[in-house]
Amino acid sequence: MRRDGIFIAVEVDDQSAADPELARGLTEACPVDIYAQNGGGALEIVEQNLDECVLCRLCLDASPPGAVKVIKLYDDDAVLS
């Protein structure tokens, strides 16, 4: 799954997005509420909050390597690492 804002895009692999524990961890970790859980516990990306991203890396730290990508659209699609 991928959602694009004006400045930031977030991409989460489908298997990780379906994991309720990971979804809960991302939802709790993000200080600007980019992540949420749907009624079934799967991850949702809140599009209207994407450009609030402060590049804190908390979502990257709360997920397995490669499961979440934060893409800086304003920087030739550079991936936050």
Contacts in CASP RR format, 6 or more apart in sequence:
PFRMAT RR
TARGET T0000
AUTHOR 0000-0000-0000
METHOD contacts of the structure
MODEL  1
MRRDGIFIAVEVDDQSAADPELARGLTEACPVDIYAQNGGGALEIVEQNL
DECVLCRLCLDASPPGAVKVIKLYDDDAVLS
1 11 0 8 1.000
1 12 0 8 1.000
1 14 0 8 1.000
1 17 0 8 1.000
1 43 0 8 1.000
1 45 0 8 1.000
2 9 0 8 1.000
2 10 0 8 1.000
2 11 0 8 1.000
2 12 0 8 1.000
3 9 0 8 1.000
3 10 0 8 1.000
3 45 0 8 1.000
3 47 0 8 1.000
3 50 0 8 1.000
4 50 0 8 1.000
4 73 0 8 1.000
5 47 0 8 1.000
5 50 0 8 1.000
5 51 0 8 1.000
5 73 0 8 1.000
6 51 0 8 1.000
6 73 0 8 1.000
7 50 0 8 1.000
7 51 0 8 1.000
7 53 0 8 1.000
7 72 0 8 1.000
7 73 0 8 1.000
7 74 0 8 1.000
8 50 0 8 1.000
8 51 0 8 1.000
8 53 0 8 1.000
8 70 0 8 1.000
8 71 0 8 1.000
8 72 0 8 1.000
8 73 0 8 1.000
9 50 0 8 1.000
9 70 0 8 1.000
9 71 0 8 1.000
9 73 0 8 1.000
9 77 0 8 1.000
10 34 0 8 1.000
10 45 0 8 1.000
10 50 0 8 1.000
10 53 0 8 1.000
10 59 0 8 1.000
10 68 0 8 1.000
10 69 0 8 1.000
10 70 0 8 1.000
10 71 0 8 1.000
11 68 0 8 1.000
11 69 0 8 1.000
11 71 0 8 1.000
12 26 0 8 1.000
12 43 0 8 1.000
12 45 0 8 1.000
12 63 0 8 1.000
12 67 0 8 1.000
12 68 0 8 1.000
12 69 0 8 1.000
13 66 0 8 1.000
13 67 0 8 1.000
16 22 0 8 1.000
16 43 0 8 1.000
16 63 0 8 1.000
16 64 0 8 1.000
16 67 0 8 1.000
16 68 0 8 1.000
17 23 0 8 1.000
17 42 0 8 1.000
17 43 0 8 1.000
18 42 0 8 1.000
18 43 0 8 1.000
19 42 0 8 1.000
19 43 0 8 1.000
20 37 0 8 1.000
20 40 0 8 1.000
20 41 0 8 1.000
20 42 0 8 1.000
22 43 0 8 1.000
22 62 0 8 1.000
22 63 0 8 1.000
22 64 0 8 1.000
22 67 0 8 1.000
23 35 0 8 1.000
23 37 0 8 1.000
23 41 0 8 1.000
23 42 0 8 1.000
23 43 0 8 1.000
24 37 0 8 1.000
24 41 0 8 1.000
25 62 0 8 1.000
26 35 0 8 1.000
26 43 0 8 1.000
26 59 0 8 1.000
26 62 0 8 1.000
26 63 0 8 1.000
26 68 0 8 1.000
27 33 0 8 1.000
27 35 0 8 1.000
27 36 0 8 1.000
27 37 0 8 1.000
27 43 0 8 1.000
28 62 0 8 1.000
29 35 0 8 1.000
29 58 0 8 1.000
29 59 0 8 1.000
29 61 0 8 1.000
29 62 0 8 1.000
30 58 0 8 1.000
30 59 0 8 1.000
31 54 0 8 1.000
31 56 0 8 1.000
31 58 0 8 1.000
32 49 0 8 1.000
32 52 0 8 1.000
32 53 0 8 1.000
32 54 0 8 1.000
33 46 0 8 1.000
33 49 0 8 1.000
33 52 0 8 1.000
34 45 0 8 1.000
34 46 0 8 1.000
34 49 0 8 1.000
34 50 0 8 1.000
34 52 0 8 1.000
34 53 0 8 1.000
34 59 0 8 1.000
35 43 0 8 1.000
35 44 0 8 1.000
35 45 0 8 1.000
35 46 0 8 1.000
35 59 0 8 1.000
36 43 0 8 1.000
36 44 0 8 1.000
36 45 0 8 1.000
36 46 0 8 1.000
37 43 0 8 1.000
37 44 0 8 1.000
38 44 0 8 1.000
53 70 0 8 1.000
55 70 0 8 1.000
55 72 0 8 1.000
55 80 0 8 1.000
57 70 0 8 1.000
57 80 0 8 1.000
59 68 0 8 1.000
59 70 0 8 1.000
60 68 0 8 1.000
60 70 0 8 1.000
60 80 0 8 1.000
60 81 0 8 1.000
69 79 0 8 1.000
69 80 0 8 1.000
70 79 0 8 1.000
70 80 0 8 1.000
71 77 0 8 1.000
71 78 0 8 1.000
71 79 0 8 1.000
71 80 0 8 1.000
72 78 0 8 1.000
72 79 0 8 1.000
72 80 0 8 1.000
END
